[in-house]
Amino acid sequence: MISDNATNFISTSDELNRLFDAPEVKDYLVNKRVEWKFIPKRAPWFGGFWERLIGLTKNAIKKTLGRAYVTYDELNTLLTEVEAMLNDRPITYVSADVRDNIPLTPAHLLHGRPLTTLPYLSVDDDELTDPTYGNHDELNKLYTLLTTLHNAILASMGVGVFTSSTREP
């Protein structure tokens, strides 16, 4: 873990160091390779990276929820979606040419693939007549709802909205 030098983090670190005297705690932290590091003193710009991610997360939640009350499961779902969006932000050059490779994202490093790809727009006729899929109108409504939600989360994070021409092949 890396944190800044706020007094609450330093106090917590001191408490954990006192707990280190217990062999079971020490063994657990060593086995999990938990180590607490602090950024250099009087260098607040070192934490700018995670502060920006926290700001993006808060902004996405505020714009998506507004003043709505949600259940734990709804909040958990929203946080999972926001996490997926943040992990799908490009960390390499994004080309304007559709034929170029997709940009590298944190999701590629964590999971080996993008997390927020939408299904293809084309659906086979036999899929539409399959009774396990529901009827065509319900599928269109669900697709529209999910696309709108996906684009609202992207827009709240300041990321461009996907269109059919910018999706992966």
CYANA upper distance limits for C-alpha pairs under 8 A (distance plus 0.5 A):
  1 MET  CA     34 VAL  CA      7.59
  1 MET  CA     35 GLU  CA      6.46
  1 MET  CA     36 TRP  CA      5.27
  1 MET  CA     37 LYS  CA      6.56
  2 ILE  CA     36 TRP  CA      6.44
  2 ILE  CA     37 LYS  CA      5.29
  2 ILE  CA     38 PHE  CA      6.01
  2 ILE  CA     39 ILE  CA      7.44
  3 SER  CA      9 PHE  CA      7.72
  3 SER  CA     36 TRP  CA      8.22
  3 SER  CA     37 LYS  CA      7.03
  3 SER  CA     38 PHE  CA      5.58
  3 SER  CA     39 ILE  CA      6.78
  3 SER  CA     47 GLY  CA      8.06
  4 ASP  CA      9 PHE  CA      7.91
  4 ASP  CA     38 PHE  CA      6.02
  4 ASP  CA     39 ILE  CA      5.82
  4 ASP  CA     40 PRO  CA      8.42
  4 ASP  CA     44 PRO  CA      7.93
  4 ASP  CA     47 GLY  CA      7.19
  5 ASN  CA      9 PHE  CA      7.04
  5 ASN  CA     10 ILE  CA      6.90
  5 ASN  CA     38 PHE  CA      6.74
  5 ASN  CA     39 ILE  CA      7.31
  5 ASN  CA     40 PRO  CA      8.40
  5 ASN  CA     41 LYS  CA      7.13
  6 ALA  CA     10 ILE  CA      6.92
  7 THR  CA     11 SER  CA      6.54
  8 ASN  CA     12 THR  CA      6.61
  9 PHE  CA     13 SER  CA      6.59
 10 ILE  CA     14 ASP  CA      6.76
 11 SER  CA     15 GLU  CA      6.80
 12 THR  CA     16 LEU  CA      6.68
 13 SER  CA     17 ASN  CA      6.66
 13 SER  CA     36 TRP  CA      7.91
 14 ASP  CA     18 ARG  CA      6.90
 15 GLU  CA     19 LEU  CA      6.86
 16 LEU  CA     20 PHE  CA      6.69
 17 ASN  CA     21 ASP  CA      7.91
 19 LEU  CA     25 VAL  CA      7.32
 19 LEU  CA     26 LYS  CA      8.33
 20 PHE  CA     25 VAL  CA      6.49
 20 PHE  CA     26 LYS  CA      5.54
 21 ASP  CA     25 VAL  CA      8.29
 21 ASP  CA     26 LYS  CA      7.49
 22 ALA  CA     26 LYS  CA      6.77
 23 PRO  CA     27 ASP  CA      6.50
 24 GLU  CA     28 TYR  CA      6.64
 25 VAL  CA     29 LEU  CA      6.70
 26 LYS  CA     30 VAL  CA      6.57
 27 ASP  CA     31 ASN  CA      6.47
 28 TYR  CA     32 LYS  CA      6.68
 29 LEU  CA     33 ARG  CA      6.35
 29 LEU  CA     34 VAL  CA      5.67
 29 LEU  CA     35 GLU  CA      8.29
 30 VAL  CA     34 VAL  CA      6.81
 39 ILE  CA     43 ALA  CA      7.70
 39 ILE  CA     44 PRO  CA      8.46
 39 ILE  CA     46 PHE  CA      6.91
 39 ILE  CA     47 GLY  CA      7.94
 40 PRO  CA     46 PHE  CA      8.23
 44 PRO  CA     48 GLY  CA      7.73
 47 GLY  CA     51 GLU  CA      6.63
 48 GLY  CA     52 ARG  CA      6.50
 49 PHE  CA     53 LEU  CA      7.10
 50 TRP  CA     54 ILE  CA      6.63
 51 GLU  CA     55 GLY  CA      6.66
 52 ARG  CA     56 LEU  CA      6.70
 53 LEU  CA     57 THR  CA      6.65
 53 LEU  CA     86 LEU  CA      8.31
 54 ILE  CA     58 LYS  CA      6.66
 55 GLY  CA     59 ASN  CA      6.53
 56 LEU  CA     60 ALA  CA      6.62
 56 LEU  CA    157 MET  CA      6.53
 57 THR  CA     61 ILE  CA      6.76
 57 THR  CA     82 VAL  CA      7.11
 57 THR  CA     83 GLU  CA      8.34
 57 THR  CA     86 LEU  CA      8.50
 57 THR  CA    157 MET  CA      8.37
 58 LYS  CA     62 LYS  CA      6.59
 59 ASN  CA     63 LYS  CA      6.59
 59 ASN  CA    156 SER  CA      7.22
 59 ASN  CA    157 MET  CA      7.42
 60 ALA  CA     64 THR  CA      6.48
 60 ALA  CA     82 VAL  CA      7.46
 60 ALA  CA    153 ILE  CA      6.75
 60 ALA  CA    156 SER  CA      5.54
 60 ALA  CA    157 MET  CA      6.12
 61 ILE  CA     65 LEU  CA      6.35
 61 ILE  CA     66 GLY  CA      8.24
 61 ILE  CA     78 LEU  CA      8.01
 61 ILE  CA     79 LEU  CA      8.23
 61 ILE  CA     82 VAL  CA      8.28
 62 LYS  CA     66 GLY  CA      5.66
 62 LYS  CA     67 ARG  CA      8.32
 63 LYS  CA    156 SER  CA      6.46
 64 THR  CA    152 ALA  CA      7.64
 64 THR  CA    153 ILE  CA      7.16
 64 THR  CA    156 SER  CA      7.83
 65 LEU  CA     69 TYR  CA      8.42
 70 VAL  CA     74 GLU  CA      6.38
 70 VAL  CA     75 LEU  CA      6.76
 71 THR  CA     75 LEU  CA      6.74
 72 TYR  CA     76 ASN  CA      6.52
 73 ASP  CA     77 THR  CA      6.60
 74 GLU  CA     78 LEU  CA      6.68
 75 LEU  CA     79 LEU  CA      6.61
 76 ASN  CA     80 THR  CA      6.66
 77 THR  CA     81 GLU  CA      6.76
 78 LEU  CA     82 VAL  CA      6.67
 79 LEU  CA     83 GLU  CA      6.48
 80 THR  CA     84 ALA  CA      6.68
 81 GLU  CA     85 MET  CA      6.73
 82 VAL  CA     86 LEU  CA      6.66
 82 VAL  CA    153 ILE  CA      7.64
 83 GLU  CA     87 ASN  CA      6.60
 84 ALA  CA     88 ASP  CA      6.63
 84 ALA  CA    107 ALA  CA      8.24
 84 ALA  CA    115 LEU  CA      6.42
 84 ALA  CA    116 THR  CA      7.07
 85 MET  CA     89 ARG  CA      7.05
 85 MET  CA    115 LEU  CA      8.25
 85 MET  CA    116 THR  CA      7.36
 85 MET  CA    153 ILE  CA      8.26
 85 MET  CA    154 LEU  CA      7.54
 87 ASN  CA    105 THR  CA      6.98
 87 ASN  CA    106 PRO  CA      5.46
 87 ASN  CA    107 ALA  CA      5.43
 87 ASN  CA    115 LEU  CA      8.24
 88 ASP  CA    105 THR  CA      5.85
 88 ASP  CA    106 PRO  CA      6.79
 88 ASP  CA    107 ALA  CA      6.10
 88 ASP  CA    114 PRO  CA      6.54
 88 ASP  CA    115 LEU  CA      7.02
 88 ASP  CA    116 THR  CA      7.54
 89 ARG  CA    105 THR  CA      6.18
 89 ARG  CA    106 PRO  CA      7.71
 90 PRO  CA     94 VAL  CA      7.64
 90 PRO  CA    103 PRO  CA      6.18
 90 PRO  CA    104 LEU  CA      6.23
 90 PRO  CA    105 THR  CA      5.13
 90 PRO  CA    106 PRO  CA      8.07
 91 ILE  CA    103 PRO  CA      7.62
 91 ILE  CA    104 LEU  CA      6.30
 91 ILE  CA    105 THR  CA      5.86
 91 ILE  CA    106 PRO  CA      7.77
 92 THR  CA    103 PRO  CA      6.14
 92 THR  CA    104 LEU  CA      6.08
 92 THR  CA    105 THR  CA      7.89
 93 TYR  CA    103 PRO  CA      6.87
 94 VAL  CA    102 ILE  CA      8.00
 94 VAL  CA    103 PRO  CA      6.20
 95 SER  CA    100 ASP  CA      7.18
 95 SER  CA    103 PRO  CA      8.44
 98 VAL  CA    165 SER  CA      8.12
 98 VAL  CA    166 THR  CA      7.22
102 ILE  CA    168 GLU  CA      8.17
104 LEU  CA    108 HIS  CA      6.90
105 THR  CA    109 LEU  CA      7.47
105 THR  CA    114 PRO  CA      7.90
106 PRO  CA    110 LEU  CA      6.69
107 ALA  CA    111 HIS  CA      5.95
107 ALA  CA    112 GLY  CA      7.02
107 ALA  CA    113 ARG  CA      6.59
107 ALA  CA    114 PRO  CA      6.07
107 ALA  CA    115 LEU  CA      7.06
108 HIS  CA    112 GLY  CA      4.56
108 HIS  CA    113 ARG  CA      5.14
108 HIS  CA    114 PRO  CA      6.52
109 LEU  CA    113 ARG  CA      8.48
117 THR  CA    167 ARG  CA      7.90
117 THR  CA    168 GLU  CA      7.96
118 LEU  CA    167 ARG  CA      8.19
121 LEU  CA    164 SER  CA      8.15
123 VAL  CA    127 GLU  CA      7.24
123 VAL  CA    128 LEU  CA      7.80
124 ASP  CA    128 LEU  CA      7.24
125 ASP  CA    129 THR  CA      7.07
126 ASP  CA    130 ASP  CA      6.77
127 GLU  CA    133 TYR  CA      7.75
128 LEU  CA    133 TYR  CA      7.48
128 LEU  CA    135 ASN  CA      7.66
128 LEU  CA    136 HIS  CA      6.82
129 THR  CA    133 TYR  CA      8.41
129 THR  CA    135 ASN  CA      8.28
130 ASP  CA    134 GLY  CA      8.07
131 PRO  CA    135 ASN  CA      8.03
133 TYR  CA    139 LEU  CA      8.15
134 GLY  CA    138 GLU  CA      7.12
134 GLY  CA    139 LEU  CA      7.37
135 ASN  CA    139 LEU  CA      6.91
136 HIS  CA    140 ASN  CA      6.74
137 ASP  CA    141 LYS  CA      6.69
138 GLU  CA    142 LEU  CA      6.58
139 LEU  CA    143 TYR  CA      6.51
140 ASN  CA    144 THR  CA      6.56
141 LYS  CA    145 LEU  CA      6.58
142 LEU  CA    146 LEU  CA      6.60
143 TYR  CA    147 THR  CA      6.52
144 THR  CA    148 THR  CA      6.53
145 LEU  CA    149 LEU  CA      6.67
146 LEU  CA    150 HIS  CA      6.49
147 THR  CA    151 ASN  CA      6.56
148 THR  CA    152 ALA  CA      6.54
149 LEU  CA    153 ILE  CA      6.79
150 HIS  CA    154 LEU  CA      6.82
151 ASN  CA    155 ALA  CA      6.43
151 ASN  CA    161 VAL  CA      6.03
151 ASN  CA    162 PHE  CA      7.63
152 ALA  CA    156 SER  CA      6.57
153 ILE  CA    157 MET  CA      6.92
154 LEU  CA    158 GLY  CA      6.85
154 LEU  CA    159 VAL  CA      5.58
154 LEU  CA    160 GLY  CA      7.14
154 LEU  CA    161 VAL  CA      6.81
155 ALA  CA    159 VAL  CA      6.05
155 ALA  CA    160 GLY  CA      7.02
155 ALA  CA    161 VAL  CA      7.05
162 PHE  CA    166 THR  CA      6.38
162 PHE  CA    167 ARG  CA      7.16
163 THR  CA    167 ARG  CA      7.14
